[in-house]
Amino acid sequence: MNFRWGPVLAFVLVLLAPVAARAEQETTAPPYIEAVRAFLVGWGHESWDQMQAVGADSVSVSLGDKVFAVAPASRKSDVMIVFPFRGLSTVRAGDEVKSVTVQELGLRVGDKETRGTATVTVKEENGQYRVVGISLDDSQ
């Protein structure tokens, strides 16, 4: 058989290219979800520059009745995140995004680790979302 695969391969690539582009487009997270994800991952890896790009200079972290500070600008944290975290979803007031709920987030203060549902408050500034606060519900 003297068959050329070049034209067949080119035809298949032409058909699959739009499908791959559409799949990539659908997996792009909204900017507020991406900002929260980047902040949490940066926090866990102590990547202060990554946190500072998507967070306030100082982010308050409420754990029950106690409030701690995470300050990416000064590279200090009174509390640490414990991986993994999961389940990011948006909380809106009308059309405005107010916060992102994290279904499961772990925080550690000293030797004590707490896991629960968290709310990450975000603020939009010039089209960019920034993390300004985190509150963990430790009643579980």
N, C-alpha and C positions, 0 to 999 in steps of 0.2 A: 504494500500500500504506500502510495506516495501522496501523503496528506500533509498539508501545512497547518501547524497549530497556531501560528502567528495571528491570522485573521480571527480565529475562534477565540483566542485569549483576549485580543483587543475588544471584541464584541462583549465578552463577559465583563471585562473591566469597565466598559462604558455603562453597562447595566447596573453594576454594583456600586459605583462611585456615588451616585445620589443617595443610595440606601445608607451607606456608611456615613455620609455627611449629615443626613437626617438623624441617625442614631446618636452621633456626637452632639448635635444640637439639642436633642431631648435630654441628655444627661447633664447639661449645664445647670447648676443650682442658681436660684435667685441670689442677688447680691447680699441680702441680709442673712441668709442661711450660710453663704460662703464666708461672710465676715465672722460669724459666730464660730464656724468650724475652724477657720484659720486662727482665731484667738485661742480656742481651747487646745488645739494641737500645738500651737506655739507655746502656750503656758505649760503644757505637759513636757515639752522638750526644752523648756527654758530658753526659747528663742525670742528674746526680748524685742528684737527689731521687728519680727513678724507680728508680735502682739501689739507693738506700738503703732504699726501701720493700720490696724483695724480696731484699736481700743483707745479709750480715753487715757490721759496721763496717769490717772489713778482710778481704779475700778473698785467699787465697794462690793464685798462678798458677804452676804448675810447667811449665817448658818444657825438656824433657830433664833435665839435672842441675842446672839453675838454677831458683831460686824467686824470683818477683817478687811485689809487693803491689799490689792495687787497693783503695783505701780510699775508698769513697763518702762516709763520714762526714766525712773531711777533704779531700775533693775532689782526690785525688792518685792517679796511676797510673804505675807504672814500665813498663808494657807496654800496648799498645793493640790493640783488636780491629780486624780488617780485614774489611769486608763483602765478599761475602755469607757467611752461614753457612747450613747446611742439614742436614736429617735428624735431628730430635730424637726419641729413643726412651728408654724407661724401663729402668732397671736396678733389679731388686728382690732383696731377701733375704727369701724367704718372701712374706708379704703387704706387707712394709714397703718403701717406695721409698727407695733409698739414693742414687741418682744418675740423671743423664740423660746419655745419650751423644749427642754432636753428631758426625754423620757427617763433616762438613767444617767446620773452623773455622780462620780465619787470625789470627795474632798478629804484631805488629810490635814489635821492640825496637830502637830507634835506626833504622838503615837496613835491618836484616835482617828480612825477612818469612818466616814459617814457616806452612805449612798442613798439616793432618792431622786425625786423629780425636781428639776431646777427650772427657773425662769431667768433667761438672759435678756436684760433690757438693752435695747439698741436705740440709737438716735441717728437720724439722717442729717448729714451736713453736706451741702453742695453735691447731692447725688450719691454720696458715700455713706455707708452705714458703719457706725462705731459702737463697740460694746461699752456700756457705761455702768452696768451693774449686774450682779448675779445673786440670785436668792435660791437656796436649797431648802426644800421641804423635807425636814428630817423626822417627821412624825411617823414614819412607817416602821 
